[in-house]
Amino acid sequence: MTGTITSNSKQSQTAAVNPRFDWKRIAYLLLASRGLDDTEESTLLPEKKVVYQFSARGHDLAQIILGSLLDGKHDAAGAYYRSRPLLLTLGLTLEDAFAGPLRKSGGFSDGRDIGVVCNLPNSDGPMVLPMSGDVGSQYTPSVGWAQAITYHRDVLQDSSWERSIAVVLGGEASAATNGFWSALTIATTLKLPILFYIEDNRYGISVPSELQTPGGNIAANLASFRNLHIREGDGTDPAEAAALFEEMTEYVRAGNGPALLRLEVPRLCGHSGQDTQAYKSKDCIADEQVRDPLPKLKAYLVPGMMSDEEWAQLEVKVNADVATALDGAINRPEPDPSMITRYRFAEFASDGRLDVQKAGGLAVSGHKFPKSSDIASPEAQRTNMLTAIRRTLEYELKTNPKVLVFGEDIGPKGGVHAATMGLQDAFGDKRVFDTSLSEEGIIGRAVGMAIAGLMPVAEIQFRKYADPATEQLNNCGTMRWRTANRFAAPIVVRMPGGFAKVGDPWHSVSGEVLWAHAIGWQMVFPSNAEDAVGLLRAALRSNNPTIFFEHRHLLDSPWARRPYPGDDYVLPLGKARITVAGDSMTVVTWGAMVERCELAAKKIGESVEVIDLRTISPWDKEGVLASVRRTRRCLIVHEDGLTAGFGAEVAAVIAQEAFFNLDAPIQRFAIPDVPVPHNFGLMDAVVPTVESIAQRMTEVLEA
């Protein structure tokens, strides 16, 4: 279906009141939203009790009408910083709405996030996915939820997901972002049950719509988009907005595919409380005030549904409720500083049970995994790492119906490295499927699926290609912390990289230190087939998001081949392995450097201990320190750049914790801060080789 656009022009004053809606509740919520905004703007912001203030005045009526139609058990909305009226409609209390901007304890972030970056983990009703402070990042997680709806409904045969929808809200400026276009592509190619609601207030902060999209109308520009039902209208007219939202939500619920509704609304305020709007003319501001939806709603309801006296009584009640909520929020205690480092990762309570988040991941539903063991049951034949990864994915797909594997070229082709070869044939294209060429879309969709209770395994073809997904990766990692354990998105991101038969600046990046620094992410880096099985299975059964790094050189390396260790083999994260025992020096390494360090140790003929970290986050500090305290010398070898590489962190911990146990300075050996070159000779000149590692080992021993 090609997009079609119509516009309604009914006037509220002459239209009959739509009986589908609880208009008195809508009026209450609109007045309450205004009360919140007015209190912040007139009192809390000038008194500096609120620092960031984003009013929803003008956007509020349409959001409340939309929220009134989100009543399904598995409906979900992706929203942004001007979406508080929607959250009020879906259950956010007035006190929590005040407490967030006041940075008080409790609520949707416990003082950790900006007060309008909200979330709402309703367990048996419409959910609001965790918002983010960056523009446009709400779109792809929302479309991930929409795809999860179809998976729960069609593959898992869960009838409670029938007629569920996802809704995503964004200003017209957000329609210029990568996230919007990626989500639109996913939704229309897969015909997903999602409504895109664009709130067009004509300005992205100070930039007019004409500089965000040609002609200033994203709906008009999308008219030829296939599989997208489009409408436009006036978001300040109660009757028109209600009719349009009713039509569009029903269109999506009926299984027709995605829809987009663009409503014009005034922004009756600055972008934020500090914005003077000097870029707007007096005529523009006057026009916006004329389009205020609050007087229009009153005219729609009075005297037909309510009398003037009833409206006045409602105003009195709202004022009292807002004052009570403000008093309650102000008198809440400040957040406990001793708790601030909690919830970076999943935690266990004092009784040993998992402190489960309210939404996201398999743990919420009490999912039970098959038995596991850290003791291998090796087969007779050795296998390469590529086959070990494929077999692990195959077993987890077979035993866990909530596992999905996806990325570019992973379907019929089996992946550019062949790690998913045959999996789509075995499990179908609903569980193993190709995606559009957008890393933002791959990761964002995985986040939405995880929040919906699935276990997504997303493949990024090469480590360097993860860069366009940085926002989604960062937001995924910080989600648990930002929401004070209300939400989490445990996903696994398979990410090949590192040098191979040849290098280059694009396909040979490792950059693992990024994931050591990334809050909330586990990062595993196997050096052989056996460890790849144990670490991948641990990641697939974890309650935290995990980067699984697949080194290209090791995928089919004879050295990395090991017997398959069995279908119940799971390795604990953060536990290094001593691959060569010795007492004259400790060599700490990981990935493809493990083989080279072992060969170098053999070459120099000294009693060198080689430690394979295996996991970068968490890493085995105690194991490394115990070895260094015994050998009294340490060399750290890795493939990432030298400056601020992860070796620097290892060295700093050793210097701090074991300084007086050292007989020689700690040394690091890594790539000298350049990309991996393409020429063979140049690559060997920068990537540590067996010969160059052996030389550095000798230097440390002789120091």
matplotlib code that plots the C-alpha trace (Angstrom):
import matplotlib.pyplot as plt

x = [0.0, 1.4, 1.0, -2.1, -2.6, -5.9, -6.6, -9.7, -11.0, -13.9, -14.3, -14.5, -17.2, -19.6, -18.7, -20.5, -18.5, -16.9, -18.3, -15.2, -13.2, -13.5, -13.3, -13.5, -10.4, -8.7, -9.7, -8.3, -5.0, -4.6, -5.1, -2.8, -0.1, -0.4, -0.2, 3.1, 4.5, 3.3, 4.7, 8.1, 8.3, 7.0, 8.4, 10.8, 13.0, 13.5, 14.2, 16.7, 15.0, 14.6, 17.5, 16.2, 12.6, 10.9, 7.3, 4.7, 2.2, 0.6, 1.6, -0.4, -3.9, -3.0, -0.7, -3.4, -5.9, -3.4, -2.6, -6.4, -6.3, -3.3, -5.1, -3.7, -1.7, 1.3, 1.0, 4.2, 5.2, 8.6, 8.7, 11.0, 11.5, 8.3, 6.1, 5.1, 1.4, 1.4, 3.0, 0.4, -2.3, -0.7, -0.2, 2.7, 1.7, 1.8, 4.2, 6.6, 6.2, 7.5, 10.1, 12.0, 12.8, 13.4, 16.0, 14.4, 14.5, 12.2, 10.3, 11.6, 15.3, 15.9, 17.6, 20.0, 18.6, 17.1, 13.6, 11.8, 13.7, 11.0, 10.0, 7.0, 7.4, 3.7, 3.6, 0.1, -0.7, 0.8, 4.5, 6.6, 10.1, 13.0, 13.5, 16.9, 18.3, 19.4, 17.1, 15.7, 16.9, 13.4, 12.5, 14.4, 13.7, 10.0, 10.1, 11.9, 9.0, 6.6, 8.6, 8.5, 4.7, 4.6, 7.1, 5.1, 1.9, 2.9, 5.9, 5.3, 1.5, 0.8, -2.7, -2.3, -0.3, -3.1, -4.0, -1.1, 0.6, 3.8, 3.6, 6.5, 6.4, 8.8, 9.0, 9.3, 13.0, 13.6, 12.4, 15.8, 17.7, 19.2, 16.9, 13.7, 14.7, 16.0, 12.8, 10.7, 12.5, 12.2, 8.5, 7.5, 9.5, 8.1, 4.7, 4.9, 2.2, 3.5, 2.2, 4.6, 3.2, 5.0, 4.3, 5.0, 5.5, 7.5, 10.8, 13.7, 14.8, 15.3, 15.7, 12.5, 10.9, 12.0, 15.6, 14.7, 12.9, 12.2, 9.0, 8.8, 6.3, 7.6, 4.2, 4.0, 7.5, 6.5, 3.4, 5.0, 6.4, 5.2, 3.2, 2.7, -0.7, -0.4, -2.7, -2.3, -4.3, -4.7, -3.4, -5.1, -8.7, -10.1, -12.6, -10.2, -7.3, -9.5, -10.9, -7.5, -5.9, -8.9, -8.6, -4.9, -4.6, -7.4, -5.7, -2.5, -4.3, -6.2, -2.9, -2.7, 0.9, 2.5, 1.0, 2.2, 0.2, 1.5, -0.3, 0.4, 0.7, 2.0, 5.0, 3.6, 7.0, 10.7, 12.5, 13.5, 12.9, 16.0, 15.0, 13.8, 12.5, 14.1, 14.2, 10.4, 8.5, 5.8, 3.2, 4.5, 4.1, 0.7, -0.4, 0.8, -1.2, -4.3, -3.9, -3.6, -5.6, -6.7, -9.4, -10.4, -11.0, -13.1, -15.1, -15.6, -16.9, -18.6, -21.6, -22.3, -20.7, -19.8, -21.1, -19.0, -19.3, -18.1, -15.1, -14.3, -14.6, -12.3, -9.7, -9.9, -9.4, -6.4, -4.8, -5.2, -3.9, -0.9, -0.1, -0.3, 1.9, 4.5, 4.6, 5.0, 7.8, 9.7, 9.6, 11.0, 14.5, 17.5, 18.8, 21.3, 24.8, 26.0, 23.8, 25.0, 27.3, 24.5, 22.7, 25.5, 25.0, 22.4, 22.8, 21.9, 20.1, 21.5, 19.7, 21.4, 18.4, 18.7, 17.5, 15.3, 14.4, 10.8, 11.0, 13.3, 15.1, 14.3, 14.7, 11.5, 9.4, 11.4, 12.8, 14.7, 17.7, 19.0, 21.7, 25.1, 28.6, 32.1, 33.6, 34.0, 32.8, 35.0, 34.4, 37.2, 37.5, 38.8, 36.7, 37.4, 36.0, 33.6, 31.9, 31.9, 30.1, 27.6, 26.9, 26.4, 23.9, 22.1, 21.7, 20.5, 18.0, 16.8, 16.4, 15.2, 12.4, 13.0, 16.4, 16.5, 19.6, 19.8, 22.0, 23.2, 23.6, 23.2, 20.2, 20.6, 24.3, 25.0, 27.0, 30.0, 32.1, 29.7, 29.0, 25.2, 25.4, 22.3, 20.6, 17.8, 17.1, 16.8, 14.8, 13.0, 13.2, 11.3, 14.1, 17.2, 16.8, 18.5, 18.2, 18.5, 21.9, 21.7, 23.6, 21.5, 18.5, 20.1, 21.0, 18.0, 15.6, 17.5, 17.0, 13.2, 13.0, 14.9, 12.6, 9.7, 11.2, 13.2, 16.9, 18.2, 21.6, 22.6, 25.5, 27.6, 29.7, 32.9, 33.8, 34.3, 30.7, 29.4, 30.2, 26.8, 25.1, 27.0, 23.9, 21.9, 24.8, 25.5, 21.8, 21.4, 24.4, 23.3, 19.6, 19.6, 21.6, 19.5, 16.2, 17.5, 16.8, 13.4, 14.5, 17.3, 17.9, 20.1, 21.2, 24.2, 26.1, 28.4, 31.2, 34.1, 37.2, 41.0, 43.6, 43.3, 45.3, 45.6, 44.8, 43.1, 41.7, 38.1, 37.8, 40.7, 39.7, 39.6, 39.0, 38.0, 38.9, 35.7, 33.7, 35.7, 34.8, 31.2, 28.9, 26.8, 28.4, 30.1, 32.8, 34.2, 37.1, 37.7, 41.0, 39.9, 36.9, 36.3, 36.3, 34.1, 31.4, 31.6, 31.6, 28.9, 26.6, 27.3, 26.4, 23.2, 22.1, 23.1, 20.9, 23.3, 24.1, 27.3, 29.7, 31.0, 34.2, 35.0, 38.6, 38.8, 42.3, 41.0, 37.8, 39.5, 43.0, 44.4, 45.8, 42.4, 40.8, 39.6, 37.2, 33.6, 33.1, 29.5, 26.1, 26.0, 29.4, 29.3, 32.3, 32.0, 32.7, 35.7, 37.8, 41.1, 43.0, 46.7, 47.6, 51.3, 52.5, 55.8, 57.5, 59.9, 57.4, 53.7, 52.4, 48.8, 47.1, 43.9, 42.5, 44.9, 47.8, 47.5, 48.9, 51.7, 52.6, 52.6, 54.9, 57.2, 57.5, 58.5, 60.9, 62.9, 62.9, 62.3, 59.6, 57.1, 53.5, 50.9, 47.5, 44.5, 42.1, 39.2, 36.9, 37.6, 34.5, 34.6, 38.3, 40.1, 42.0, 42.7, 44.0, 46.4, 47.6, 48.2, 50.4, 52.4, 53.0, 54.5, 56.6, 57.4, 57.5, 54.8, 54.4, 51.0, 50.5, 47.4, 46.3, 44.5, 46.3, 48.9, 47.7, 44.7, 44.3, 43.0, 46.6, 46.9, 44.1, 45.7, 49.1, 47.5, 45.8, 49.1, 51.0, 48.4, 47.9, 51.2, 53.8, 56.0, 56.0, 57.6, 61.3, 61.0, 58.8, 55.5, 55.7, 53.0, 53.4, 50.7, 50.0, 51.7, 48.5, 47.8, 45.1, 46.1, 47.7, 46.8, 50.3, 51.7, 55.0, 53.4, 51.0, 53.8, 55.6, 52.8, 50.9, 53.0, 54.5, 56.0, 59.5, 58.8, 57.0, 59.9, 62.2, 60.1, 59.9, 63.7, 63.9, 61.5, 63.4, 66.7, 65.4]
y = [0.0, 3.4, 6.1, 8.3, 11.6, 13.2, 16.1, 16.6, 20.1, 19.7, 22.4, 21.3, 23.8, 22.2, 18.5, 16.0, 14.7, 11.4, 8.8, 6.6, 8.8, 9.7, 13.4, 14.4, 12.4, 13.9, 17.4, 16.5, 15.2, 18.3, 20.7, 18.6, 18.6, 22.4, 22.6, 20.7, 22.9, 26.2, 25.3, 24.4, 27.4, 30.0, 28.7, 25.8, 26.9, 30.5, 29.1, 26.7, 23.7, 22.4, 22.7, 21.2, 22.1, 21.0, 22.1, 20.0, 22.9, 22.7, 19.0, 17.9, 17.3, 15.1, 13.0, 12.4, 11.4, 8.9, 7.6, 7.0, 4.5, 2.5, 0.0, -3.4, -5.6, -5.6, -2.1, 0.0, 3.5, 4.9, 8.6, 11.5, 14.4, 16.3, 13.3, 13.7, 14.1, 10.6, 9.1, 10.8, 9.2, 5.8, 5.9, 8.2, 9.9, 13.6, 13.2, 11.1, 13.6, 16.4, 14.2, 13.5, 17.1, 17.8, 15.1, 13.4, 9.7, 7.1, 7.5, 6.5, 7.1, 7.7, 11.0, 9.5, 10.9, 14.2, 14.6, 14.4, 11.3, 8.9, 5.3, 3.3, -0.5, -1.5, -5.2, -5.8, -2.8, -0.2, 0.2, 3.3, 2.2, 4.0, 7.3, 8.7, 12.2, 12.0, 12.9, 10.1, 7.1, 6.2, 4.9, 1.7, 0.2, 0.9, -0.9, -3.7, -4.0, -4.1, -7.0, -8.7, -8.4, -10.4, -12.9, -13.6, -13.7, -15.8, -17.9, -18.4, -18.6, -16.3, -15.0, -12.3, -10.4, -10.2, -6.7, -5.2, -2.2, -0.1, 3.7, 6.0, 9.7, 12.3, 15.9, 16.8, 17.5, 13.9, 12.8, 13.8, 11.3, 8.0, 6.3, 7.5, 6.3, 3.0, 2.3, 3.4, 1.0, -1.9, -1.2, -0.9, -3.8, -6.2, -4.5, -4.2, -3.1, 0.4, 3.9, 6.7, 9.9, 13.1, 16.1, 19.0, 22.3, 23.8, 24.2, 21.9, 24.1, 27.2, 25.6, 25.8, 22.7, 23.7, 23.0, 19.6, 18.1, 19.5, 21.6, 21.2, 18.3, 14.8, 13.3, 14.8, 13.6, 10.1, 9.9, 7.4, 5.1, 1.6, -0.1, 3.1, 4.5, 8.3, 10.9, 14.6, 16.9, 19.5, 18.2, 21.1, 20.2, 17.6, 16.1, 15.9, 14.6, 12.0, 10.8, 10.5, 8.6, 6.3, 5.6, 5.1, 2.9, 0.7, 0.4, -0.8, -3.1, -4.8, -6.1, -3.7, -2.7, 0.5, 4.0, 7.5, 10.4, 14.0, 16.5, 20.2, 21.4, 24.7, 24.8, 27.3, 27.7, 27.7, 24.5, 24.4, 26.7, 28.7, 29.3, 32.9, 32.1, 35.3, 33.5, 33.7, 36.7, 38.3, 37.2, 33.6, 33.6, 35.2, 32.5, 29.7, 31.2, 31.3, 27.5, 26.6, 23.3, 24.0, 26.6, 24.4, 21.5, 23.6, 24.9, 21.3, 20.1, 23.2, 23.4, 20.1, 17.7, 19.9, 23.1, 26.1, 25.3, 21.7, 22.9, 25.4, 22.6, 20.5, 23.3, 23.6, 19.8, 19.8, 22.7, 21.0, 17.7, 19.4, 21.3, 18.0, 16.2, 19.1, 19.0, 15.2, 15.4, 18.2, 16.3, 13.1, 12.3, 12.9, 9.9, 7.8, 8.5, 5.2, 3.5, 5.4, 2.6, 0.0, -1.5, -1.1, -4.8, -7.3, -7.9, -10.6, -10.0, -11.0, -14.3, -15.1, -14.6, -12.4, -8.8, -8.9, -5.8, -5.0, -5.3, -6.6, -9.9, -13.5, -13.3, -11.3, -14.3, -16.7, -18.4, -21.7, -22.7, -26.2, -27.5, -26.0, -27.0, -25.3, -28.8, -29.7, -32.9, -32.8, -34.7, -36.6, -34.4, -30.8, -28.1, -24.6, -21.5, -20.8, -24.2, -23.9, -20.6, -22.0, -25.1, -23.0, -20.8, -23.9, -25.5, -22.3, -21.7, -25.3, -25.2, -21.6, -20.4, -16.8, -16.6, -14.8, -14.3, -11.5, -9.1, -8.3, -11.3, -13.9, -15.7, -17.7, -16.5, -17.7, -14.6, -13.0, -15.3, -18.3, -18.4, -18.7, -21.1, -23.3, -21.8, -20.1, -23.4, -25.1, -22.5, -20.4, -16.7, -15.5, -16.6, -16.2, -13.3, -10.7, -7.0, -3.8, -2.1, 0.0, -0.8, 1.7, -0.4, -3.7, -2.7, -0.5, -3.3, -5.8, -3.5, -3.3, -7.1, -7.6, -5.3, -7.4, -10.5, -12.0, -12.9, -11.1, -12.1, -9.3, -9.5, -6.5, -7.7, -6.0, -4.2, -0.9, -1.0, -0.7, 3.0, 4.1, 2.2, 4.0, 5.7, 2.5, 0.6, 3.2, 3.6, -0.2, -0.5, 2.3, 1.4, -0.6, 2.1, 5.0, 3.4, 2.2, -1.5, -0.9, -1.8, -3.9, -5.0, -8.2, -8.7, -10.4, -8.5, -10.7, -8.5, -9.9, -7.9, -7.9, -8.6, -11.7, -12.9, -9.2, -6.0, -2.7, 0.3, -0.8, -4.6, -5.1, -2.9, -4.5, -1.6, -3.8, -1.1, 0.8, -2.0, -2.0, 1.7, 1.3, 1.2, -1.9, -4.0, -7.4, -8.0, -11.4, -12.2, -15.9, -17.1, -20.7, -22.8, -24.3, -20.9, -19.5, -22.1, -21.5, -17.7, -17.4, -19.7, -17.6, -14.5, -16.0, -16.9, -13.7, -11.0, -8.3, -7.2, -8.7, -8.0, -11.3, -10.5, -13.0, -12.5, -13.0, -14.6, -17.2, -18.2, -20.9, -20.9, -24.4, -23.2, -22.1, -25.5, -27.4, -30.3, -29.1, -29.1, -30.1, -28.5, -27.7, -26.1, -22.5, -20.5, -18.0, -14.5, -12.7, -15.9, -15.9, -19.1, -19.8, -21.3, -21.7, -22.0, -20.4, -18.5, -16.0, -13.5, -13.1, -12.3, -11.0, -11.2, -12.1, -12.9, -13.6, -12.6, -15.7, -18.0, -15.6, -15.2, -18.9, -19.4, -16.6, -18.1, -21.4, -19.6, -17.9, -21.1, -19.4, -20.2, -17.6, -17.7, -16.8, -15.7, -15.5, -13.0, -14.3, -11.6, -7.9, -6.8, -8.2, -9.1, -11.4, -8.9, -11.3, -14.0, -11.5, -10.1, -13.5, -14.4, -11.2, -11.3, -14.7, -14.1, -10.4, -9.3, -8.5, -7.9, -7.0, -7.8, -6.8, -5.8, -2.6, 0.7, 1.3, 4.6, 4.0, 0.5, -2.0, -3.0, 0.4, -0.5, -3.8, -2.1, 0.6, -2.1, -4.0, -0.8, 0.1, -3.3, -5.1, -2.4, -3.7, -7.2, -6.1, -6.6, -4.7, -2.1, -3.3, -3.2, -3.0, -4.1, -3.2, -1.5, 1.9, 4.0, 3.6, 1.6, -1.9, -1.3, -3.3, -4.1, -7.4, -5.9, -2.8, -5.0, -7.1, -4.0, -2.8, -5.9, -7.8, -10.9, -14.0, -12.6, -9.1, -10.5, -12.8, -9.8, -7.9, -10.9, -11.0, -7.3, -7.6, -10.6, -8.8, -5.6]
z = [0.0, -0.9, 1.7, 1.5, 3.2, 4.3, 6.6, 8.7, 9.3, 11.8, 14.4, 18.1, 18.9, 16.4, 16.6, 18.8, 21.8, 20.9, 23.3, 22.9, 25.3, 29.0, 28.3, 32.0, 32.7, 29.6, 30.9, 34.4, 32.9, 30.6, 33.5, 35.7, 33.0, 32.8, 36.5, 36.5, 33.7, 35.2, 38.7, 37.3, 35.0, 37.5, 40.7, 40.7, 37.8, 39.1, 42.5, 40.9, 42.5, 39.0, 36.6, 33.3, 32.5, 29.3, 29.1, 27.1, 26.8, 23.4, 22.9, 25.8, 24.6, 21.7, 23.8, 26.4, 23.8, 22.4, 25.8, 26.3, 23.4, 24.7, 26.8, 25.7, 28.1, 25.7, 24.2, 24.5, 23.7, 22.9, 23.9, 24.4, 26.8, 25.9, 26.5, 30.2, 29.4, 27.8, 30.9, 33.2, 31.1, 31.4, 35.2, 36.1, 39.4, 39.9, 42.7, 40.7, 37.8, 40.2, 41.9, 38.7, 37.8, 41.6, 41.5, 44.5, 45.5, 44.1, 40.9, 37.5, 38.0, 41.8, 40.9, 38.3, 35.1, 33.8, 35.3, 31.9, 30.7, 32.0, 31.9, 33.0, 33.5, 33.8, 34.4, 33.1, 30.9, 28.5, 29.0, 28.3, 27.2, 28.9, 27.2, 26.3, 26.3, 22.7, 19.8, 17.6, 19.7, 20.7, 17.2, 16.8, 20.2, 19.6, 16.3, 18.1, 20.5, 17.5, 16.0, 19.3, 19.3, 16.0, 17.4, 20.6, 18.7, 15.6, 16.7, 20.4, 19.8, 22.8, 22.2, 24.9, 22.3, 19.8, 18.7, 20.6, 19.2, 19.6, 19.4, 19.0, 19.5, 18.1, 17.2, 13.5, 13.8, 15.0, 11.6, 10.2, 12.4, 11.5, 14.1, 12.4, 9.0, 10.2, 12.1, 9.2, 6.9, 9.4, 10.1, 6.4, 5.1, 7.8, 8.0, 11.8, 14.2, 15.0, 14.9, 14.3, 15.8, 14.7, 16.8, 14.5, 16.3, 13.4, 15.3, 16.3, 19.2, 17.0, 13.6, 11.5, 10.0, 6.5, 7.4, 8.9, 5.9, 2.4, 2.5, 6.3, 6.1, 6.7, 6.0, 2.6, 1.8, 2.8, 0.5, -1.8, 0.9, 0.5, 3.3, 5.3, 6.1, 6.6, 8.0, 9.0, 11.1, 13.9, 17.3, 19.1, 18.0, 20.4, 17.9, 15.0, 17.1, 18.7, 15.4, 13.8, 16.8, 16.9, 13.2, 13.2, 16.3, 15.0, 11.7, 13.3, 15.8, 12.9, 11.5, 8.5, 9.2, 10.2, 10.2, 10.5, 11.9, 11.8, 13.9, 14.0, 17.6, 19.0, 21.3, 23.9, 25.5, 24.7, 23.9, 27.5, 30.5, 29.6, 26.0, 25.4, 21.9, 20.5, 17.1, 16.9, 15.7, 17.8, 15.1, 15.4, 19.2, 18.9, 16.4, 18.7, 21.7, 19.5, 18.8, 22.5, 22.9, 26.5, 25.6, 22.6, 24.9, 27.3, 24.4, 23.2, 26.6, 28.0, 28.0, 26.2, 28.6, 31.6, 33.0, 33.7, 37.4, 36.9, 34.9, 37.7, 40.3, 38.2, 38.1, 41.9, 42.3, 40.0, 41.7, 45.1, 43.7, 42.1, 45.3, 47.3, 44.8, 44.9, 48.7, 48.7, 46.1, 47.9, 51.2, 49.7, 50.9, 48.7, 46.9, 48.9, 47.6, 48.9, 46.3, 43.3, 41.9, 42.2, 39.2, 36.6, 36.3, 37.5, 41.2, 43.7, 47.0, 50.4, 50.2, 46.9, 44.7, 41.6, 42.2, 39.0, 37.1, 36.6, 32.8, 30.1, 29.6, 30.3, 34.1, 34.6, 33.4, 35.5, 32.5, 33.3, 31.3, 30.7, 33.1, 32.8, 33.9, 33.7, 33.3, 29.6, 28.1, 25.0, 21.9, 20.2, 17.2, 17.3, 15.7, 14.6, 16.5, 13.7, 14.0, 17.8, 17.6, 15.1, 17.2, 20.4, 18.6, 17.2, 20.6, 22.3, 19.4, 19.8, 23.6, 24.1, 21.8, 22.8, 21.2, 17.8, 15.6, 13.1, 11.2, 7.7, 5.5, 8.3, 6.6, 3.4, 3.0, 6.6, 7.5, 5.9, 8.1, 7.8, 11.5, 10.9, 8.0, 7.9, 10.9, 8.9, 7.2, 10.6, 12.5, 9.9, 8.9, 12.0, 14.3, 12.1, 9.7, 7.6, 8.4, 6.5, 6.4, 9.5, 12.7, 14.6, 13.5, 14.4, 17.9, 18.6, 17.5, 19.7, 22.7, 22.1, 21.7, 24.9, 26.9, 25.4, 27.0, 24.2, 23.9, 20.7, 19.3, 16.9, 14.6, 13.6, 10.6, 11.7, 14.9, 13.1, 11.8, 15.3, 15.3, 13.8, 16.6, 19.4, 20.8, 21.1, 22.5, 25.2, 26.1, 26.3, 28.7, 31.0, 31.0, 34.2, 36.1, 34.6, 35.7, 39.1, 38.1, 36.7, 33.1, 31.6, 28.0, 28.1, 24.5, 22.9, 20.2, 18.1, 16.7, 14.5, 14.2, 14.5, 11.9, 9.7, 6.7, 5.9, 7.7, 7.0, 9.0, 8.5, 9.0, 11.4, 14.3, 17.7, 20.1, 23.0, 25.5, 24.5, 26.1, 29.3, 29.6, 28.4, 31.5, 31.9, 29.2, 29.6, 27.1, 26.3, 24.0, 23.5, 22.1, 21.1, 20.2, 23.6, 25.4, 22.6, 23.5, 27.2, 26.9, 24.3, 26.2, 29.4, 27.5, 26.1, 29.6, 31.3, 32.7, 31.3, 27.8, 26.4, 23.5, 22.1, 20.2, 17.4, 16.3, 12.6, 12.7, 15.1, 13.4, 11.3, 12.9, 13.5, 16.8, 18.1, 17.3, 20.3, 20.9, 21.3, 25.1, 25.2, 25.1, 28.8, 29.0, 30.4, 31.6, 34.4, 33.3, 34.8, 35.3, 33.4, 32.4, 32.9, 29.5, 30.3, 33.9, 34.9, 37.7, 36.1, 34.6, 34.0, 30.5, 30.5, 27.1, 25.3, 21.9, 19.0, 21.1, 23.3, 20.6, 19.9, 23.5, 24.1, 21.1, 22.2, 25.7, 24.1, 21.9, 24.7, 26.8, 30.1, 32.8, 31.6, 32.8, 30.2, 31.3, 28.9, 30.4, 28.2, 29.5, 29.5, 31.4, 34.1, 34.2, 36.6, 38.7, 41.5, 39.2, 37.5, 40.9, 42.3, 39.4, 39.4, 43.1, 42.6, 39.4, 40.3, 36.6, 34.2, 30.4, 29.0, 25.3, 23.2, 19.7, 20.5, 20.4, 23.1, 24.5, 26.9, 25.6, 28.1, 29.0, 30.7, 33.1, 33.9, 34.4, 36.7, 38.9, 39.2, 40.1, 42.7, 44.2, 43.8, 43.4, 46.2, 44.8, 41.5, 40.7, 37.4, 35.8, 34.2, 30.4, 27.8, 24.2, 21.7, 18.3, 18.3, 18.0, 14.3, 12.4, 11.2, 7.8, 4.6, 3.4, 4.8, 5.9, 7.4, 9.3, 10.8, 11.7, 14.1, 15.2, 17.9, 16.3, 18.0, 17.4, 18.7, 21.7, 22.5, 22.4, 24.8, 27.1, 27.2, 28.0, 30.9, 32.3, 32.0, 33.6]

ax = plt.figure().add_subplot(projection="3d")
ax.plot(x, y, z, "-o")
ax.set_aspect("equal")
plt.show()
